[in-house]
């Protein structure tokens, strides 16, 4: 059976397929929400009242964890998990490979020759997984395998289910034997502390009473779905997550008919089961819809505390993949699985509150507006001063194909504030405000802002960092990326800016506080307004304008990652206790090596596909054309010979180009790797051209028209 037979067989299989038997899921009612989470209600039910109160104070209010309660919590957590069918437990963590990790241990222990089910406080608080195969960036030697996971009580334990049982998962931090962080959670938690401290310091300057600081995140998740039959016959998708070859079909997304369109029944069945699984895990999945490209979709949750939201987003990606598999689908989370159509991002909606006050929401009274403008100016300063490290945190092999591709924000980091708020900023800078057609004084603490409803700003989907009414939407992160990195960077740079502002406010004369504050904010705006851009970020004119403004434009991952070696950045993160210099250096090494490895894998897969699949198909068509041409000549027929000759020439030239460009790609592996992507791009150009020439019955790879439209 030829490869093309598999293609036609796959099409037939999908055409006959409705929802596979046994995978339809009834919607989960609210009574099942969080049933697989050791949440507040479970704690109160399974724990002694005093112990529950102490644990909830840590979870909800950030109080220090009392180690004395560990044994009681472990005992209760075990009983709760076993009541839900769990037989094993694992410390669940976020290593630096961008995924999640878990090692399962059973509750089984032997005591006096008898089997019992036990789970101690020590088991809960700490575990010792082998760290030898996780990226460390030189923080530890390969032969030094010891690593530790430490319980994070601010993210509740949960149950992961499989067909034959369930496992208790305990969110944890992960560090080396010598104490350096080997995960993405620990720096995030450190950055939360840094921003919390800075916000409290700033609010004290405004004479506000002490209150709780909450940093929130809503992570919108984009993804593609294709039928598993096609996926299994695409070695590039299997091994790299994206199609290394594939000519765009005549119709893809030009008609804009997929976005928010009616959801196909098979996809809706999948989405329903995804929501069912997520709701049981306490993940507040709220919105589902078709995205801009065919076969592309989006899931958006309700906002949560940033640490919990990061954990939940990692689970969202896992659930999407698992449920897709049960529906004979494959969920593609790569940033650019298909060339020529929109890629997928992960929009991080970020905000900060102090007590009941959303610091990014303009208010109705002068004091609240003064606070809003101060925080806003701090964010503008932070992004302008540290756009290099903010860009670095979204760098990756996949996202390089997406950023700046007229479907996503460019690699130039800028801020969108909208026309109305931009006018306020300009008036603040100039010290004048518009009242009808007259000009009046713009004074902090005297005049109020114009009333800004929640959606006062139009959405600018071209901006990498956009103000959207009461939050900022960081649109640059890629769909496969862990949100912990971007949020950790954002928290830290904003903490630094707010700290600097607070340091000045603390020295102000209280009798002249508002005037001095106004002068400070005017200075910040004048110095850092270059980072504000409210236009179309996709245009070439903006790239020229950004260059004039001196905004950095790191177009590639390796260029962007240099920010981790910037001495000023290293000092900043060390000063706020988020990264040591050694930990910063390790990230530079880890992410750079990850990029190079992915590029090498793509090149090797491409060579294998061309040599073992594409070249034989083209050669077979070439031989057929030659045979037909020779047959016509031998029979004395002249009609059609010119056409057959031209066809044979095109196929022959294609063979020559395939061999030449394959050799060029092969040679690229002997250098520093910088020539791999250009060589792969050139090889793809030849392959995609041949896809339109070689007979459809012989082409070995499922085509875009099939993968994007038949599911």
C-alpha positions as CSV (number, residue, x, y, z in Angstrom):
1,X,0.0,0.0,0.0
2,X,1.4,3.4,-1.0
3,X,1.5,6.4,1.2
4,X,-1.1,8.0,-1.0
5,X,-3.4,5.1,-0.2
6,X,-3.0,5.9,3.5
7,X,-4.0,9.5,2.7
8,X,-7.2,8.4,0.9
9,X,-7.9,5.9,3.6
10,X,-7.6,8.6,6.2
11,X,-10.0,10.8,4.4
12,X,-12.5,8.0,4.1
13,X,-12.1,7.2,7.8
14,X,-12.8,10.8,8.8
15,X,-15.7,11.1,6.4
16,X,-17.4,8.2,8.1
17,X,-16.7,9.4,11.6
18,X,-19.1,11.1,13.9
19,X,-18.3,11.2,17.6
20,X,-16.6,7.9,18.5
21,X,-18.5,5.6,20.7
22,X,-17.9,6.1,24.4
23,X,-16.3,9.5,24.3
24,X,-19.3,11.8,24.5
25,X,-19.4,13.6,27.9
26,X,-22.4,15.2,29.6
27,X,-21.8,18.7,30.8
28,X,-20.7,18.9,34.4
29,X,-23.0,20.8,36.7
30,X,-21.8,23.3,39.2
31,X,-22.2,20.7,42.0
32,X,-19.2,18.9,40.4
33,X,-17.0,22.0,40.1
34,X,-13.6,21.4,41.9
35,X,-14.7,17.9,43.1
36,X,-11.1,16.7,42.3
37,X,-9.4,19.6,44.2
38,X,-8.4,19.7,47.8
39,X,-10.0,23.1,48.2
40,X,-11.3,25.2,51.1
41,X,-14.4,23.0,51.4
42,X,-12.4,19.8,51.4
43,X,-9.9,21.2,54.0
44,X,-12.7,22.1,56.3
45,X,-14.3,18.7,56.0
46,X,-11.2,16.6,56.4
47,X,-9.1,18.7,58.7
48,X,-9.5,19.6,62.4
49,X,-10.9,23.1,62.6
50,X,-7.7,24.7,64.0
51,X,-5.5,23.0,61.4
52,X,-7.8,24.0,58.6
53,X,-7.7,27.6,59.8
54,X,-3.9,27.7,59.7
55,X,-3.7,26.1,56.3
56,X,-6.3,28.4,54.8
57,X,-4.5,31.4,56.2
58,X,-1.4,30.3,54.2
59,X,-3.4,29.6,51.1
60,X,-5.7,32.6,51.1
61,X,-3.8,35.3,53.0
62,X,-0.2,34.4,52.4
63,X,0.6,33.6,56.0
64,X,3.7,31.6,56.8
65,X,3.2,27.9,56.7
66,X,3.2,26.2,60.2
67,X,5.3,23.0,59.7
68,X,3.6,21.5,62.8
69,X,0.4,21.0,60.8
70,X,2.1,18.9,58.0
71,X,1.2,15.5,59.5
72,X,-2.5,16.4,60.0
73,X,-2.7,17.8,56.4
74,X,-1.0,14.8,54.9
75,X,-3.3,12.4,56.8
76,X,-6.4,14.3,55.7
77,X,-5.2,14.7,52.1
78,X,-4.6,11.0,51.8
79,X,-8.1,10.1,53.1
80,X,-9.7,12.7,50.8
81,X,-7.7,11.3,47.8
82,X,-8.4,7.7,48.6
83,X,-12.2,8.5,48.9
84,X,-11.8,9.6,45.2
85,X,-10.1,6.4,44.1
86,X,-6.4,7.5,44.4
87,X,-3.8,4.9,45.1
88,X,-0.7,6.9,44.4
89,X,0.6,10.4,45.0
90,X,3.1,12.6,43.2
91,X,4.9,15.9,43.6
92,X,3.9,17.7,40.4
93,X,6.3,20.4,39.3
94,X,7.4,22.7,36.4
95,X,10.9,21.9,35.3
96,X,12.9,24.1,32.9
97,X,12.0,21.9,29.9
98,X,8.7,23.8,29.6
99,X,6.5,20.9,30.5
100,X,5.3,19.3,33.8
101,X,6.9,16.5,35.7
102,X,5.7,13.8,38.1
103,X,7.0,10.6,39.8
104,X,4.3,8.4,41.2
105,X,4.6,6.6,44.6
106,X,1.9,4.5,46.1
107,X,0.4,5.0,49.5
108,X,1.4,1.4,50.2
109,X,3.7,0.8,53.2
110,X,4.6,-2.4,55.1
111,X,4.2,-2.2,58.9
112,X,4.9,-5.3,61.1
113,X,4.5,-7.4,58.0
114,X,1.1,-5.9,57.2
115,X,0.2,-3.7,54.2
116,X,-1.2,-0.3,55.1
117,X,-1.9,2.9,53.2
118,X,0.1,5.8,54.6
119,X,1.1,9.3,53.7
120,X,3.3,11.3,56.2
121,X,3.9,14.9,56.7
122,X,7.5,14.4,55.3
123,X,6.0,12.8,52.1
124,X,3.8,15.9,51.7
125,X,6.4,18.6,52.4
126,X,9.4,17.3,50.4
127,X,10.4,14.6,47.9
128,X,13.7,13.7,46.3
129,X,13.3,13.1,42.5
130,X,16.3,12.3,40.4
131,X,17.3,15.6,38.8
132,X,19.9,14.3,36.5
133,X,17.9,14.4,33.3
134,X,16.3,17.8,33.8
135,X,17.9,21.0,32.3
136,X,20.1,22.8,34.8
137,X,22.2,25.1,32.7
138,X,25.4,24.3,34.7
139,X,23.7,24.7,38.1
140,X,24.7,21.1,38.8
141,X,26.8,18.3,37.2
142,X,25.2,15.4,35.4
143,X,26.5,12.9,37.9
144,X,25.0,15.0,40.8
145,X,21.5,13.7,40.5
146,X,19.9,14.9,43.8
147,X,17.1,17.4,43.5
148,X,14.3,18.4,45.9
149,X,10.6,19.2,45.4
150,X,8.9,21.3,48.1
151,X,5.1,21.6,48.7
152,X,3.5,24.8,47.4
153,X,0.4,25.1,49.6
154,X,-0.8,28.2,47.7
155,X,-1.8,25.9,44.8
156,X,-4.2,23.2,45.9
157,X,-3.6,19.5,45.5
158,X,-5.7,17.8,42.9
159,X,-6.6,14.4,41.4
160,X,-5.5,13.2,38.0
161,X,-7.6,10.4,36.7
162,X,-6.9,7.7,34.2
163,X,-8.8,4.7,32.9
164,X,-7.8,2.4,35.8
165,X,-7.4,4.7,38.7
166,X,-6.3,8.1,40.0
167,X,-3.3,9.9,41.4
168,X,-3.0,12.6,44.1
169,X,-1.0,15.5,42.6
170,X,0.7,18.0,44.9
171,X,2.0,21.2,43.3
172,X,5.6,21.8,44.3
173,X,8.7,23.8,43.7
174,X,11.9,22.1,42.4
175,X,15.4,23.0,43.4
176,X,18.9,21.5,43.3
177,X,20.8,20.0,46.2
178,X,22.7,23.3,46.6
179,X,19.5,25.3,46.6
180,X,19.3,26.8,43.1
181,X,16.0,26.8,41.5
182,X,15.5,24.2,38.7
183,X,11.9,25.1,37.9
184,X,9.6,27.8,36.7
185,X,7.4,28.0,39.8
186,X,10.0,29.2,42.3
187,X,11.0,32.4,40.5
188,X,7.4,33.1,39.9
189,X,6.7,32.9,43.6
190,X,9.7,35.0,44.4
191,X,8.5,37.7,41.9
192,X,5.0,37.6,43.5
193,X,6.7,38.5,46.8
194,X,8.8,41.3,45.2
195,X,5.8,42.9,43.5
196,X,3.7,42.5,46.7
197,X,6.3,44.3,48.7
198,X,6.7,47.1,46.2
199,X,2.9,47.6,45.9
200,X,2.5,47.8,49.7
201,X,5.4,50.3,49.9
202,X,3.8,52.4,47.2
203,X,0.3,52.3,48.8
204,X,1.8,53.4,52.1
205,X,2.9,56.6,50.3
206,X,-0.7,57.3,49.6
207,X,-1.6,56.7,53.2
208,X,-3.7,53.6,52.5
209,X,-4.1,51.1,55.3
210,X,-2.3,47.8,54.9
211,X,-4.2,45.4,52.6
212,X,-3.7,42.2,50.7
213,X,-2.0,42.3,47.3
214,X,-3.4,40.0,44.6
215,X,-1.7,39.5,41.2
216,X,-4.1,37.9,38.8
217,X,-3.8,36.2,35.4
218,X,-6.2,35.1,32.8
219,X,-4.4,33.0,30.1
220,X,-6.3,32.6,26.8
221,X,-5.2,29.4,25.1
222,X,-5.2,29.0,21.3
223,X,-4.8,25.6,19.6
224,X,-5.4,23.6,16.5
225,X,-7.3,20.4,16.1
226,X,-6.6,17.9,13.3
227,X,-7.8,14.3,12.8
228,X,-5.4,11.7,14.2
229,X,-5.4,9.8,10.9
230,X,-3.6,12.7,9.2
231,X,-1.3,13.4,12.1
232,X,0.1,9.8,12.2
233,X,1.1,10.2,8.5
234,X,3.0,13.5,9.1
235,X,6.4,12.6,10.6
236,X,7.1,16.4,10.9
237,X,4.1,17.0,13.1
238,X,4.9,13.9,15.1
239,X,8.4,14.9,15.9
240,X,8.5,18.7,15.7
241,X,4.9,19.9,16.3
242,X,4.8,21.8,13.0
243,X,4.6,21.0,9.3
244,X,8.0,21.4,7.8
245,X,6.5,21.1,4.3
246,X,3.0,21.9,2.9
247,X,1.7,24.2,0.3
248,X,-1.2,26.5,1.4
249,X,-4.5,25.5,-0.2
250,X,-6.3,27.9,-2.5
251,X,-8.8,28.6,0.3
252,X,-7.6,28.9,3.9
253,X,-8.6,31.9,6.0
254,X,-8.9,34.7,3.4
255,X,-12.7,34.7,3.6
256,X,-12.6,35.1,7.4
257,X,-15.4,32.6,7.7
258,X,-14.0,30.5,10.5
259,X,-13.6,33.1,13.2
260,X,-16.5,32.9,15.7
261,X,-18.3,30.6,13.3
262,X,-20.6,27.8,14.1
263,X,-18.7,25.1,15.9
264,X,-18.7,21.7,14.3
265,X,-20.5,19.0,16.3
266,X,-17.4,16.8,16.6
267,X,-15.3,19.7,17.9
268,X,-18.2,20.8,20.2
269,X,-18.3,17.3,21.7
270,X,-14.6,17.6,22.3
271,X,-14.9,21.0,23.9
272,X,-17.7,19.9,26.1
273,X,-15.6,17.0,27.5
274,X,-12.6,19.4,27.9
275,X,-14.8,21.7,30.0
276,X,-16.1,18.7,32.0
277,X,-12.5,17.7,32.9
278,X,-11.4,21.2,33.6
279,X,-14.3,22.1,35.9
280,X,-13.7,19.0,38.0
281,X,-10.2,20.3,38.5
282,X,-11.5,23.6,39.6
283,X,-10.3,25.3,36.4
284,X,-12.8,28.0,35.5
285,X,-13.0,27.5,31.7
286,X,-15.4,30.2,30.5
287,X,-15.2,30.9,26.8
288,X,-14.8,28.6,23.7
289,X,-14.9,29.6,20.1
290,X,-13.5,29.2,16.6
291,X,-10.3,31.2,15.9
292,X,-9.1,33.0,12.8
293,X,-7.5,30.1,11.0
294,X,-9.3,26.9,9.9
295,X,-9.1,24.2,12.5
296,X,-8.0,26.7,15.1
297,X,-9.8,27.3,18.4
298,X,-9.5,29.2,21.7
299,X,-10.3,28.5,25.3
300,X,-10.4,31.3,27.9
301,X,-10.7,31.0,31.7
302,X,-11.9,33.4,34.4
303,X,-9.0,35.3,36.1
304,X,-7.3,33.7,39.0
305,X,-4.3,34.4,41.3
306,X,-1.2,34.2,39.0
307,X,0.4,31.1,40.6
308,X,-2.7,29.1,40.4
309,X,-3.5,30.4,36.9
310,X,-0.1,29.2,35.7
311,X,-0.6,25.7,37.2
312,X,-4.1,25.6,35.7
313,X,-2.9,26.6,32.3
314,X,-0.4,23.7,32.3
315,X,-3.3,21.4,33.1
316,X,-5.4,23.0,30.4
317,X,-2.8,22.0,27.8
318,X,-2.6,18.5,29.1
319,X,-6.4,18.1,29.2
320,X,-6.7,19.4,25.6
321,X,-4.2,16.8,24.4
322,X,-5.7,13.9,26.4
323,X,-9.3,14.6,25.5
324,X,-8.4,15.2,21.8
325,X,-6.9,11.7,21.8
326,X,-10.1,10.2,23.1
327,X,-11.9,11.8,20.2
328,X,-9.4,10.6,17.5
329,X,-8.2,14.1,17.2
330,X,-4.8,15.7,17.9
331,X,-4.4,19.0,19.7
332,X,-1.5,21.0,18.2
333,X,-0.1,23.6,20.6
334,X,2.9,24.6,18.5
335,X,3.0,28.4,17.8
336,X,3.0,27.8,14.0
337,X,2.0,24.3,13.0
338,X,0.9,25.5,9.5
339,X,2.7,28.0,7.3
340,X,0.6,30.7,5.6
341,X,-2.2,30.7,8.2
342,X,-2.4,32.3,11.7
343,X,-0.3,30.8,14.4
344,X,-1.4,30.3,18.0
345,X,-0.6,32.5,21.0
346,X,-1.4,32.6,24.7
347,X,-2.7,36.0,25.7
348,X,-1.7,36.7,29.3
349,X,-4.2,39.1,30.9
350,X,-2.4,40.5,34.0
351,X,-3.6,42.8,36.7
352,X,-2.8,43.8,40.3
353,X,-5.2,44.7,43.1
354,X,-4.7,46.1,46.6
355,X,-7.6,45.0,48.9
356,X,-10.7,45.8,46.9
357,X,-8.9,48.3,44.7
358,X,-7.9,47.2,41.2
359,X,-4.8,49.3,40.6
360,X,-5.3,49.3,36.9
361,X,-8.8,50.6,36.9
362,X,-9.4,54.3,36.7
363,X,-11.7,55.5,39.5
364,X,-14.3,58.2,40.2
365,X,-12.3,60.1,42.9
366,X,-9.1,62.1,42.6
367,X,-7.1,59.9,45.0
368,X,-7.8,56.7,43.2
369,X,-7.0,58.2,39.8
370,X,-3.7,59.5,41.2
371,X,-2.9,55.9,42.3
372,X,-4.0,54.6,38.9
373,X,-1.8,57.1,37.0
374,X,1.2,56.4,39.3
375,X,0.9,52.6,38.7
376,X,0.4,53.1,35.0
377,X,3.5,55.3,34.8
378,X,5.4,52.7,36.7
379,X,4.4,50.0,34.2
380,X,5.3,52.3,31.2
381,X,8.7,52.9,32.8
382,X,9.2,49.2,33.5
383,X,8.4,48.0,30.0
384,X,10.5,50.7,28.4
385,X,13.6,50.1,30.5
386,X,13.3,46.3,30.4
387,X,11.7,45.4,27.1
388,X,14.7,43.3,26.2
389,X,14.1,40.8,29.0
390,X,10.3,40.9,28.5
391,X,11.0,39.9,24.8
392,X,13.5,37.2,25.9
393,X,10.9,35.5,28.1
394,X,8.7,34.8,25.0
395,X,11.6,33.7,22.8
396,X,11.5,30.2,21.4
397,X,11.9,28.2,18.1
398,X,8.1,28.0,17.7
399,X,7.4,31.6,18.5
400,X,10.0,32.9,16.1
401,X,7.7,31.8,13.3
402,X,4.7,33.6,14.8
403,X,6.0,37.0,16.1
404,X,5.7,39.7,13.5
405,X,4.1,37.5,10.9
406,X,1.1,39.8,10.4
407,X,-1.0,37.7,12.8
408,X,0.8,38.3,16.1
409,X,2.6,41.2,17.8
410,X,6.1,41.9,16.4
411,X,9.3,41.3,18.4
412,X,9.4,45.0,19.2
413,X,7.9,45.4,22.6
414,X,5.6,48.5,22.9
415,X,2.5,49.5,24.9
416,X,-1.0,50.3,23.7
417,X,-3.1,52.5,25.9
418,X,-5.8,53.6,23.6
419,X,-6.8,57.1,22.4
420,X,-8.7,58.2,25.4
421,X,-6.1,57.2,28.0
422,X,-3.3,58.4,25.7
423,X,-5.0,61.8,25.7
424,X,-5.0,61.8,29.5
425,X,-1.3,60.9,29.5
426,X,-0.5,63.7,27.0
427,X,-2.4,66.2,29.1
428,X,-0.6,65.1,32.3
429,X,2.7,65.5,30.5
430,X,1.9,69.0,29.3
431,X,0.1,70.0,32.5
432,X,-3.0,71.1,30.7
433,X,-6.3,69.4,30.1
434,X,-9.1,69.9,27.6
435,X,-12.5,71.1,28.9
436,X,-14.7,71.3,25.9
437,X,-12.8,73.6,23.6
438,X,-11.0,75.3,26.4
439,X,-7.7,74.4,28.2
440,X,-7.5,74.0,31.9
441,X,-4.9,72.8,34.4
442,X,-4.3,69.0,34.7
443,X,-3.7,68.6,38.4
444,X,-3.1,65.3,40.1
445,X,-5.4,65.0,43.1
446,X,-7.7,67.8,42.0
447,X,-9.2,66.9,38.7
448,X,-10.6,63.5,37.9
449,X,-10.0,61.5,34.8
450,X,-12.8,61.3,32.3
451,X,-15.0,58.4,33.2
452,X,-13.4,55.3,31.6
453,X,-15.8,52.4,31.3
454,X,-14.3,48.9,31.4
455,X,-14.0,48.8,27.6
456,X,-12.9,52.4,27.0
457,X,-10.1,51.3,24.8
458,X,-10.6,49.5,21.5
459,X,-8.7,46.2,21.4
460,X,-5.4,46.4,19.5
461,X,-4.6,42.9,18.6
462,X,-1.4,44.0,16.9
463,X,0.1,45.3,20.1
464,X,2.3,43.0,22.3
465,X,1.3,44.7,25.5
466,X,-2.1,46.4,25.5
467,X,-4.1,48.1,28.2
468,X,-7.7,46.7,28.0
469,X,-9.7,48.7,30.5
470,X,-8.6,47.3,33.9
471,X,-5.7,45.0,33.0
472,X,-2.8,44.6,30.5
473,X,-2.9,41.9,27.9
474,X,0.5,40.5,27.1
475,X,-0.1,39.0,23.7
476,X,3.4,37.9,22.8
477,X,3.7,34.6,24.7
478,X,3.4,31.5,22.4
479,X,0.7,28.9,22.7
480,X,3.0,26.2,24.0
481,X,4.9,28.3,26.5
482,X,4.5,28.1,30.3
483,X,3.0,31.4,31.6
484,X,5.3,31.4,34.6
485,X,8.3,32.9,32.7
486,X,6.5,36.0,31.2
487,X,4.6,36.6,34.5
488,X,7.8,36.3,36.5
489,X,9.6,38.9,34.4
490,X,6.6,41.2,34.3
491,X,6.1,41.1,38.1
492,X,9.8,41.8,38.7
493,X,10.3,44.7,36.3
494,X,7.1,46.4,37.6
495,X,8.2,45.8,41.2
496,X,11.4,47.5,40.4
497,X,9.7,50.5,38.8
498,X,7.2,50.9,41.7
499,X,10.0,50.6,44.2
500,X,11.9,53.5,42.5
501,X,8.7,55.6,42.5
502,X,8.0,54.9,46.1
503,X,11.5,55.8,47.1
504,X,10.9,59.3,45.7
505,X,7.4,59.6,47.1
506,X,8.7,58.8,50.6
507,X,10.8,62.0,50.5
508,X,8.1,64.3,49.3
509,X,6.8,67.1,51.4
510,X,3.3,65.9,52.5
511,X,1.9,69.4,52.2
512,X,2.9,69.6,48.5
513,X,2.5,65.9,47.8
514,X,0.2,66.2,44.7
515,X,2.3,68.8,42.9
516,X,5.5,66.8,43.5
517,X,3.7,63.7,42.3
518,X,2.6,65.4,39.2
519,X,6.1,66.5,38.4
520,X,7.4,63.0,39.0
521,X,4.8,61.4,36.6
522,X,5.5,64.1,34.0
523,X,9.2,63.2,34.1
524,X,8.5,59.5,33.8
525,X,6.2,60.1,30.8
526,X,8.6,62.4,29.0
527,X,11.4,59.9,29.5
528,X,9.6,56.7,28.6
529,X,6.7,57.6,26.4
530,X,8.6,56.3,23.4
531,X,7.4,52.8,24.3
532,X,3.7,53.9,23.8
533,X,2.3,53.2,20.3
534,X,-1.4,53.1,19.5
535,X,-1.2,52.3,15.8
536,X,-0.8,49.2,13.7
537,X,2.2,47.2,14.9
538,X,2.3,45.1,11.8
539,X,3.3,47.8,9.4
540,X,6.8,48.4,8.1
541,X,6.4,52.1,9.0
542,X,6.2,51.2,12.7
543,X,9.4,49.2,12.5
544,X,11.1,52.3,11.1
545,X,9.6,54.5,13.7
546,X,10.5,52.1,16.5
547,X,14.1,52.1,15.3
548,X,14.1,55.9,15.4
549,X,12.8,55.8,18.9
550,X,15.6,53.4,19.9
551,X,13.3,50.5,20.8
552,X,15.1,47.2,20.6
553,X,14.1,44.6,18.0
554,X,15.5,41.2,18.7
555,X,14.0,39.3,15.8
556,X,15.5,35.8,16.7
557,X,15.5,33.7,19.8
558,X,19.3,33.6,20.2
559,X,19.4,37.4,19.9
560,X,16.6,37.9,22.4
561,X,18.2,35.5,24.9
562,X,21.2,37.8,25.3
563,X,19.1,39.8,27.7
564,X,19.7,37.1,30.3
565,X,23.4,38.0,30.2
566,X,22.8,41.8,30.5
567,X,24.6,42.9,33.7
568,X,21.9,45.4,34.5
569,X,19.2,42.7,34.2
570,X,21.3,40.3,36.4
571,X,21.6,42.9,39.0
572,X,17.9,43.8,38.9
573,X,16.7,40.2,39.5
574,X,19.3,39.6,42.2
575,X,18.3,42.8,44.0
576,X,14.7,41.6,44.1
577,X,15.6,38.1,45.1
578,X,14.1,36.5,42.0
579,X,17.2,35.1,40.4
580,X,20.8,34.8,41.5
581,X,23.4,35.7,38.9
582,X,24.1,32.0,38.5
583,X,20.4,31.2,38.0
584,X,20.2,33.9,35.3
585,X,23.2,32.5,33.5
586,X,21.6,29.0,33.6
587,X,18.4,30.2,31.9
588,X,20.5,31.8,29.1
589,X,22.2,28.5,28.5
590,X,19.1,26.3,28.9
591,X,16.9,28.2,26.6
592,X,19.6,28.7,24.0
593,X,20.4,25.0,24.0
594,X,16.7,24.1,23.7
595,X,16.4,26.3,20.7
596,X,19.4,24.8,18.9
597,X,18.3,21.3,19.6
598,X,14.8,22.0,18.2
599,X,16.2,23.5,15.1
600,X,18.5,20.5,14.6
601,X,15.7,18.1,15.1
602,X,13.6,20.0,12.5
603,X,16.5,19.8,10.0
604,X,17.0,16.1,10.5
605,X,13.3,15.3,10.2
606,X,13.1,17.3,7.0
607,X,16.0,15.5,5.4
608,X,14.5,12.1,6.3
609,X,11.1,13.1,4.8
610,X,12.6,14.4,1.6
611,X,15.0,11.5,1.0
612,X,12.6,8.7,2.0
613,X,9.2,10.1,1.0
614,X,9.3,13.1,-1.3
615,X,12.2,12.2,-3.6
616,X,10.8,8.7,-4.4
617,X,7.4,10.2,-5.2
618,X,8.8,12.8,-7.5
619,X,11.1,10.2,-9.2
620,X,8.2,7.9,-9.8
621,X,6.2,10.7,-11.5
622,X,9.3,11.6,-13.5
623,X,9.7,8.0,-14.7
624,X,6.1,7.9,-15.7
625,X,6.4,11.1,-17.7
626,X,9.5,9.8,-19.4
627,X,7.8,6.5,-20.2
628,X,4.8,8.2,-21.6
629,X,7.0,10.5,-23.7
630,X,9.1,7.6,-25.0
631,X,5.9,5.6,-25.7
632,X,4.4,8.5,-27.7
633,X,7.6,8.9,-29.7
634,X,7.9,5.2,-30.4
635,X,4.4,5.1,-31.7
636,X,4.8,8.1,-33.9
637,X,2.4,10.2,-31.9
638,X,3.4,13.9,-31.7
639,X,0.5,15.4,-29.9
640,X,1.1,15.8,-26.2
641,X,4.9,15.2,-26.5
642,X,5.7,18.9,-25.9
643,X,3.5,18.9,-22.8
644,X,5.1,15.6,-21.5
645,X,8.5,17.1,-22.1
646,X,7.7,20.2,-20.1
647,X,6.3,18.1,-17.3
648,X,9.4,15.8,-17.3
649,X,11.6,18.9,-17.3
650,X,9.8,20.4,-14.2
651,X,10.0,17.1,-12.4
652,X,13.6,16.6,-13.3
653,X,14.6,20.1,-12.3
654,X,12.7,19.4,-9.0
655,X,14.8,16.3,-8.4
656,X,17.9,18.2,-9.0
657,X,16.8,21.0,-6.6
658,X,15.8,18.5,-3.9
659,X,19.2,16.8,-4.0
660,X,21.1,20.1,-4.1
661,X,19.1,21.7,-1.3
662,X,19.1,18.6,0.8
663,X,22.9,18.5,0.6
664,X,23.0,22.2,1.6
665,X,20.8,21.4,4.6
666,X,23.0,18.4,5.5
667,X,26.1,20.6,5.3
668,X,24.5,23.2,7.7
669,X,24.8,20.7,10.6
670,X,28.6,21.0,10.5
671,X,28.5,24.7,11.4
672,X,27.1,26.6,14.4
673,X,23.6,25.8,13.3
674,X,22.8,29.3,12.1
675,X,22.4,28.0,8.5
676,X,19.9,25.3,9.3
677,X,16.8,27.4,9.1
678,X,17.7,29.2,5.9
679,X,18.6,25.9,4.3
680,X,15.4,24.3,5.6
681,X,13.4,27.2,4.2
682,X,15.0,26.8,0.7
683,X,14.3,23.0,0.8
684,X,10.7,23.7,1.8
685,X,10.2,26.0,-1.2
686,X,11.2,23.3,-3.6
687,X,9.0,20.6,-1.8
688,X,6.0,22.9,-1.7
689,X,6.3,23.7,-5.4
690,X,6.5,20.0,-6.3
691,X,3.4,19.3,-4.2
692,X,1.4,21.2,-6.9
693,X,3.1,19.2,-9.7
694,X,3.4,15.6,-8.5
695,X,0.2,13.6,-9.0
696,X,-2.1,13.8,-6.0
697,X,-2.5,10.0,-5.9
698,X,1.3,9.7,-5.3
699,X,2.0,12.6,-2.9
700,X,2.9,10.9,0.4
701,X,2.0,13.6,3.0
702,X,-1.5,14.6,4.0
703,X,-2.1,18.1,2.5
704,X,-3.2,21.3,4.2
705,X,-6.6,21.2,2.5
706,X,-7.2,17.8,4.2
707,X,-5.7,18.5,7.6
708,X,-7.3,22.0,8.0
709,X,-10.8,21.2,6.7
710,X,-11.5,17.5,7.3
711,X,-12.0,16.9,11.0
